[in-house]
Amino acid sequence: MTTTPALQPGSERAVPEPTALISVRGLTVRYGARTALDALDLDLHAGQIVGLLGENGCGKSTLLKTLAGVYADHRGDVRIAGHPLGPRTKAVVSYLPDRSALPERARVRYCLDLFADFYPDFDRARAQTLLARFRLDPALRLKEMSKGMREKAHIALAMSRRARVYLLDEPISGVDPAAREGILGGILDTLDPDSLLVVATHLVHDLETSLDSVVMMRHGRVLLAGDVDDLRAEHGGSLEQIFRKVYGS
């Protein structure tokens, strides 16, 4: 299933490359007797903001973990920027999991040093700009922050890599609407026009105006995918209405 971006007149989003930046064929992941991803096929191109939607347990997080190279026990062919999963793909993918692996006692400035040491493409100036935008003191420890503040700190770190692909797993879940707006603004304003952003979320309403295309999943497969404007025209409703219709059946 191939998705294509919705480019508005005067948009600064890049024209997609003819070859998919992410190409997935027959991806299968099993956890014991349970199949998390079931022979999944998917193509995603540069210059897109893609919403990865679906019910809990549909395979969204497993897909992102696999693309990020965190989960290696799978079958099928996965290529990012033309390369099979491995060190070359990890070098161009910035992944934000739904649960942080950073130590709770760490100060934000320590996290900046950690990312700068670990990722050659980490842009400290961009991170500092985002932290200032989010009004986060680099001297704060993660455990001293509210959930919304921690989300912002993690976003600042993930989006400050000069990556080609950004994979964000529920980056705005569990925070109030005002915090969501601020986080989304930071993500979108930082995103390079020729990069690919894939956001797993169940908050369709909050993201609808920002998305170029969507991938809706169920039982480890792609249920519906396409350009957001095309889907609205085809189904005669908003993305949230389409989501409710698809998952209400």
Helices and strands as residue ranges (DSSP letters): E 22-31, E 34-44, E 48-54, H 60-68, E 75-80, E 83-84, H 87-90, E 93-96, H 108-118, H 124-133, G 142-144, H 147-158, E 165-169, H 177-190, E 196-200, H 204-207, G 208-210, E 213-218, E 221-227, H 228-235, H 239-248
